[in-house]
Amino acid sequence: MASVGSRMSESCGCCVACYFLGGLRTKFRDNGNIQGSVCNDGYLSMLCVPCVVWQIERELNNLGI
């Protein structure tokens, strides 16, 4: 999770994982003009942390970031 945050110029520090990931997912969607909602980002981040980390990391890899 820390590597994903650092690749997006964010630091998770001692944040709660689902809150941090929801914010990262929202930031990624906003920057990439990807459809979705803040509520959905938060829900998915609480539901499956590894899934969200994998999804963001995969997209960063596809973008070459």
N, C-alpha and C positions, 0 to 999 in steps of 0.2 A: 504494500500500500504506500509506503514511503517513497518508493521509486516512481510510482505513478504521480504522486503529488509533486515531487521535485521536477519531473519532466514537464509539468504544467505550471512551473514557477510558483508552487504553493508549498506550505509546510504544515504537516498535520500536528506537530508538537504533541500535546497531550489531549487532543480533541477526541471525542467519542467517534468511533469508526463510522457509524451509519450517518451521523450528522456531517462529518467531513466528506464522506463519499457522495452524499446527496448534493452537497455544494459543488464538488468537483464535477459531478455528472451534469449539473445545471450549467456550470461554466462552459464545459465542453460542448454541450448542446447549443448554447447561446453563440459561442464563437464559431461553430460550424453550421449555424442556421438549420439545426436538426429539430424536427417537430417533437413536441412533448410538453410536459408540465413540471413545475417544481414539486407538486404533490406526488406525481408519479416517480420522480427521481428519489424523493425521500422514502416513499413506500418500498421501491425496489431495493434501495440501500439497506433498509431494515430487514427486508425479507431474505436477501442472499448477498452478503458482503463479498464472498469470493466471485460470484457471478458479475457483480458490478466492476470489481477490480479488473477481472479478465476482459470485460467488454471495453473499458476505457483503455487498457493497455494495448489491446488488439487494434483499436482505432488509432492510437498514437503511433504504433508500429506501421500501420498502413499509410499514415501521413508522413512518416519518416522523422518523427519528433523524438 
